[in-house]
């Protein structure tokens, strides 16, 4: 009799879990946010078709535009970047992509390595509700959950909705997003296609957020060891920060963080591209017109940055120009659709 009761309880629990998983899937069918379509694209790309893998937080998410790299140089790339990407799982993100792709180089945005510039409350909710669900189930995904449980000091509530998002109660923060047509290969949010003017002012509270504690060295060394064991060259990159070129603020604390970290990379014999040096910002001719907000580039700024880095890596790794290769013709279709989506949804005409 007791055994029968236990069996009934187990069946009941399994039924609840099954229903919860099903409802969670329905939640995501109707969610309309950029990162969801981005990850679906990344995990559904043709195997071994990518030249460059870009990894980083939101600065590289809006900074590197794969369609600019394609239209200008015939370089195929994936931009696996999202807000507040924790350094502790960068190696897991790379591992996931390398299951299907064999890029010629990997670009890692140092903004995930320089400082704890995340809000633990928002960052963990953002990741588990918007990103984690899109990663295919695997041993690697379980490792990600295990790592971030410790990294974020994950509470039971967040742990539960990381597995069953239908249990989450917070609101969707990206309600203005559009649904990309077909493959989602480049950043597409309304503010990304707006130009600032001279009245734009970088707020001091935003600047001070960059002056937080340094990332523990153990995370950086762990990432270095991982990259050293790859057969793929890794370049540590920075994305031009509006904090350095939009207003004549005294940015000594942040400047010191960048300079110190790139000096550290040099000591460790790591390959890097620092675009926040004065002469580089000057050569890129960056201005207010290239700003999305306090710390991100808009579409026009990302064009300048992507072209600059593409020039370097194309020559360094002798990357093939695939624009006339019929096997990659869909990249042209995606680029044209991107232009149409921007015009139809935001009323902005862009070109590559």
Protein Blocks (a to p, Z undefined) as FASTA:
>chain_A
ZZmmmmmmmmmmmmmmmmmmmmmmmmmmmpccfklmmmmmmmmgcehiafbdcdddfklm
mmpcfklmmmmnopacdddddehiafklmmmmmmmmmmmgccfbdcddfklmmpccbcfk
lmmmmmmmmmmmmpccdfklmmmmmmmmmmnopafklmmmmmmmmlpmbdcfklmbccde
hjafbdcdfklmcccdfkbccdfklmmmmmcccddfklmmmmmmmmmmpcbdcddddddd
fklmmpccdfklmmmmmmmmmmmmmmnopacddfkbfklmmmnopafklpfblmbccfkl
mmmmmmmmmmmmmmmnopacfklgmklmmmmmmmmmmmmmmmmmnopacdZZ
